Amino acid sequence: MNLSQEEIAHRLVKAEENIEILFGRTNEQNRELAEVTIKLDNILVTLGELKANVMQLQSRPGTLWDKMIFGLIGAVATAFISYILK
C-alpha cells in the first residue's frame, strides 16, 4: 500500500478534522453533563426542602387534633359542671 505524499497529506488533514469534530462533541457532552448535574443538584435540594415541609405538616395535624380534643373535653366538662350546679 504505497500512498503518495498528497494522499497522505489529505488523509492527515481529514483525520485532524475528524479529531476536531470528536473533541467538539466531547466538549459539548461535558458541558451538557455539567448542566444536568447542576439541575439534579437543585432538584435534590428542593426535594430535601419538600421532605422537611411534609414532615412539619405531618406532625402538625396531630397537635391540632390534640387541641381540638382537649377543647371538646373542656366544653363537655364545663357543660357537665354547669348542669350539676343548676
Sequence and secondary structure as in RCSB ss.txt:
>XXXX:A:sequence
MNLSQEEIAHRLVKAEENIEILFGRTNEQNRELAEVTIKLDNILVTLGELKANVMQLQSRPGTLWDKMIFGLIGA
VATAFISYILK
>XXXX:A:secstr
    HHHHHHHHHHHHHHHHHHHHHHHHHHHHHHHHHHHHHHHHHHHHHHHHHHHHHHHHHHHHHHHHHHHHHHH
HHHHHHHHHH 
